[in-house]
C-alpha cells in the first residue's frame, strides 16, 4: 500500500478522495487549513489507523515522506476564492511550488487539480485541451483562473526541468454530497433555495450552459489518471460532457425537491462564462473513463444530503 498525501483533503472533493483511498488500504495524510474544508467531512475517518490529518496551509512548506500527492488545495467557488483573492493566488502558486518541491525531494508522483476555469469564457466549444482559453487577467475571477494557469505552468516546468512525475487534471463542474451550502455554486445554490422555498436566483438569462459531473465519477477519473504511466502528463479534461442550460437545471431542481420556489433573474456577474463543456476524448482514450451517473441520480443523492443540513 502507498503513502498518499491529499492537500485540501477536508474539502468537498478531497474528503471523497480520502474516503476512497482509506477504503483501499492506503496510508492517507490529509492536509487542510479548514478555510473552505470542514472537519465534519472527515470526522468518520479519524479512527482509522491508516488516516491522519495535519492542519496546515500549503503555502507553508511541508516535510513528509509520501509516494503520491494529490494537490487539491484551493478555494474553488467564486464566493470563497474572491473572499481573499491574494491568498487564493498564493495557494495556487506558492502552495503548488511547495508541493512540487516535496514531490521532487521524495520522488513522489503528483497530480494537480486544475480547472475548466483555465479556459475562461471560451470561444471554442466544447473545450479541448489544446485550446489556450479566453481569460481576463485583471478581473475579479483572475485570482483563481490565472492562479490555476500559473500552477499548470509550474507543473510543466518541473516536468521539463526535473523530470518530475507530474499530471494535470482540468476538472469541470462537479457536484454531490458535502458541497458547502454557502459556497455560491449553482447546484448548491439552487438546492438550498429550493428546500427553503426561496426564490431561485438565476444570473443572466439562464441560457448559459454548464455540464455537471457527479463526485464519484470525478474521483474515479482522478484515481485512474494517477495510475497511468509517467508519460501520460495531460492536461486531461475530467467532467461530464452532457450540457444543460442553467434555466433547465433550475426547473429540474424545483421539480425534484417539490419546492414552491419561483425563478428570479438578476444581473450576470463579471466575466461569468457563457458556456462550459468538456471534450473528454483524451481522458476516454488514456484512462478508459467516462462519467456514468445520470444527472437525476446524482441530484437525488445530493438533495438527500442537503435535506439533512439545510
N, C-alpha and C positions, 0 to 999 in steps of 0.2 A: 504494500500500500504506500501511497505517496504522502509527503507533507505538502499541503496546499495552502497558500495564502490567498484570502479573498478580501481585498480592500472594499470598503463600503458594504461589508458583509451583513450589517444590520438593516440595510435598506430593503426596498421592495424586491429588486432582482437579486441582490446579494444574499438575502436570507433564504430565498428559494434555492439558490445555488448551494448554499451551506447545507440545507436540508438534504439535497441530493448527494453531495459529496460525503457527508457524515454517514448517510444510509448505506453508501457503498463501502464504508470501512476506512476511508482515508482519514489521516490526521489533519484537521482543518483549523487554521488560525484565522480568525475573523478580526479585522481591524476596522474600527469605525469611530468617528468623533461624535456621533449621535446628533449631528446638525439636522439632517433630514431622516436619518435612520432611527430606529427605535429598538430599545432593549426588548420590548414586547414581541418583536418579530423573531427573536432568537432565544427567548427565555426557555422554551421547551427543549433546547439543545444543551443547556448549561450543565446538566447532569451526565452528559455523555463524556466518557473518558477520552475520546478522540476529537474533542472540540474545546477550543479555548478562545478567549476574547481579550483583545488589547484595545483600550480606549485611547486613541491617538489620531491626530491629524497627519495625513501622509505628507504634508509639507515639512514635517519633521522627519529626518532620516530614521529608518527602522533597521535594526541589526538582528536578523533571524536567519535560520538555515531552512530553506524550502526547495522543493523540486519544481513547483509550478506556481505562477502568480496570475490571478485574475484581477485586473485593475479596474474595478467598478466604481471607485470612489469619486463622486462629484454630484452636486445637486443637479437634477435633471428636468425639473419643471420650471417654466418661466417665473412663477411666483417665488420659488426658492432661489433660483440662481441669480435673479435680479435683486434679491434682498441684500446681498453683499457681493456685487459684481467683481470687485477686486479679488476677494477671496476665491470666488469661482474660477477666475483666470489663474490664480496661483495654484489651485488644486490641479487644474489640467496641465499646467506647465511645470511648476516646481515639484508637485506631487508625483507627476509622471516621471520626471527626471530622477527623483529619488527611487522610484520603483524599478526603473531601468538600471540604475546603478546597483541596486540589490540583485537584480537578475544577472547582471554582468559578473558580480562578485561570486555568486553562488552557482552560476551556470544554469539557473532555472529557466524554464520556458515561460514566456509571459504573453498574456493576451490583453489587449486594450479594448475596453468597452467604449468604442467611438459611437457615432450617432448619425442618423439621417440629416441632422441639422448642418452637417458639413456641406450639404447641397444647397442650403439657404432656401430661397424662394425659386425653385428650379424652373428652368426654361426647357429642360429635357424631361420627357415623361413617357413611361416610368423611368426612374433614375437607375442608371448603370454605374458601375464602379469607376469607369474611365471618365465620367462627367466631373468636371472641376468645380461645378457649383456656381451659385449666384448669391454671394453673401455680402451684406453690408458690414464693413469692418469697423464702423464707428456708431452703430445703432445700439439700442437697449438690449438686444439679444446677443450682441457680439461677444460679450464676456464668455458665453457658453459656446457659440458657434466657432469663433476663432480660437478659443482655448482648445477645443477638441481637434481643430485642424492643426494647431501647433503640436498637440500631443502626437498626432499621426506623423508629423514631420520628425519629431524626436525618435519615434519608433523606427522609422525607415532609416534615419541616420545611424542609429545604434546598430541596426541590422547591417548596413553597408560598411560601417567603420569597424565594428567589433564582432561581426558575425553572430550577433545575438539571435536566439531562437524566439523570434517575435511574430505576433499575429494581431491583425487589426480587424475587429468586427464592427460594422456600421449597423447599429441597432435602430430599427424603426419603431413606431408607436407600439408599446406593449402594455397589457392590462392584466388584472387578475387580483385575487385576494392579497392583502397587505399594502395595496396602494394607500397612500395617505389621503384622508378625507378632505384635507385642506390644501392639497398641492396645486389645485387650479387646472389640472389636466382635464381634457374634455370628457372622458368616460367617468372619472371620479366625480367631476362637477355635476354632470347630468344625473348620475345615480343618486348623489346626496340631495340634490334639489328635488328630484322626483320623489324620493322617500319622505321628504319633508313637505311635499305638496306645495313647494315654492315654484315661482316661475322658472322655466328652463331658459338659461341665458345663452343665446347664440350670438357670437361675434361676427358681424358682417351679414351677408345674405344667407349663409348656410349652404351655399352651393360649393364652397371649398371642400376638398376631399382629403381623406386620410385612409390609411389601411391599419388594421388592428390585429396584433399577434398575441395570442394567449400566452401567459408567462411560462407554462410547462413546455410549450413548443419552443420558445426562445431559449430556455435553459438547455433543452436537447441540442439546439444548434450550437450554443457556446461550447458544450462539452465535446461535441463531435469535431468542432473546429480545433480545440485544444489537442485532440487526439491525432490530428493529421501529422504527416511528415513535416520536417522542418522547412521543406521547400514551399509549402503552402503558407504564404505570409498574408495574403489578402492585399488590400481590404476586400472583405466579403460583406455584401448586404444580407442582413438577417431580419426578416419581417414577413408579414403575410401579404401577398400580392393582391388580395381581394380588396377592392376600393369601395368606400362608402362616402356619400355626401353627409356633411355634418347635420343637416336638417333631417335626413332619413334616420341617422343614428339617434337623434333626439326623440323622434317618434317611436322608434323601436323600444327605447328605454322606458318611455312613458307607458307604452302598452304592457311591457313585461313587468313593471312594478305596480300596475293598476293605479297609477297616480292620477290625481286631479289637476296636475300642473298644466299651466298654459305656456306656450313657447313665446319668448320675448327676444327681439333682436336689438342689438346695440352695436356701437362702433367697433370696427375691427382694430386690434392693436397694431402698433407699428411693426413692419417687417414680417407680419404673420404670413406664412406661405399659403399660396392658393391651392396647391396640390402636393401630395406626397404619396408615393407608391414605389415599392422596391421591385426592381428586376432581380430575381433570385436565381437566375440561370447558373451563375458560378457556384453559389452555395449548393445548389442541387447536384452539380457535377462533382465538386470536390468533397462534399460531405454526405451525399445521398440523403439530403434533408429537405423536407418541405413541411410547412405547418399543417396540422391535421385537425385542429379544433375549430369547428364552425363558430361563428360569432354568437349565435343564440346559446350554444352550450357554454361558452366562456362567460358570457354575460350572466347566465343563470347562476354560475358559481360565484361570480363577483358580486352580484346583487345580494346573494345569501350572506356573504361576508359583511357587506356594508349594513345589512339589516341589524347586525349584532353591535355595530359601533356607532350608528347614527342615532 
